[in-house]
Amino acid sequence: MLQLRHIILTICFVLLCGTTLYAQRDRFKAIESEKVAYITKELKLTPAEAQKFFPIYNKYNDEMWALKKAKRGSTATPRGVKSFNGGKRDVIAFDAKEVDIKKKYRNQFSDVVGQSRASQFFQVVEDFNDLLRNELQSRRGNKR
């Protein structure tokens, strides 16, 4: 009887975790959709530009996420980032790699939207992140 109860509790726990992960994934997709809409609006992308721009953006976003995960230590250190003092992460090297990625993609973005809007893209992303952060803080403030 105790073993059956243990199995049922384990199954319930697994289902609860799966539901939570699914809900988080949905929230992330919704935020990413809002980000794409915000970028499109702020950079005044035409449909033709957006069609060329967002595949490049997706690659950029994937590289930045991988770098940030590695910086936090949750994945292997990417090529071009060195370790020091017995394998500790060199934060400055991660920041330099981030700048290198931004420069690389700014050049690719400029082929689609021109140099000015390609440079503006990074400010637009920062602005979106600030809006998101402020929204989260205001929601947390309303719960108290």
Residue, then its C-alpha position, 0 to 999 in steps of 0.5 A: m500500500l505504501q509503495l502504491r502511494h509512493i508511485i502515485l505521489t511520484i506521478c503527480f509530482v512529474l505531471l506537476c513539473g511538466t505542466t509548470l515547464y509547459a506554462q513557462r515555455d508558453r510565457f517565454k514564447a509570448i514574450e518573444s512574440e512581443k519582442v519581435a513585434y516591438i522590434t518590428k515597430e521600433l525599427k519600422l521594418t517593412p514586411a520584406e525587411a522583416q522576412k530577411f531580418f528575423p532569421i538573422y535575429n534568431k541566429y543572433n538570439d541563439e548565440m547570445w542565449a548560449l553565451k549567457k548560459a555559459k557565462r552563468g556556468s550552465t554550459a561549456t565555455p564557448r570558443g574564444v572565451k578563456s578561463f583563468n585561475g584553475g578554470k574560473r570563468d573570465v567575465i571580461a572575456f565573456d563580455a568581449k565575446e558578446v561585443d564580438i557577436k554584436k559586431k558580427y550581427r550588426n554587419q549582417f543586420s545592416d545588409v538588410v536594414g542599413q547601418s543606422r537601423a542595424s545599430q539602433f537594433f541593440q538599443v531597441v532590444e535594451d529598451f524592450n528589456d527595460l520595459l519587461r523588467n519594469e512590468l515585472q517589478s510593477r506586477r511584483g509590487n501589486k502582489r504585496 
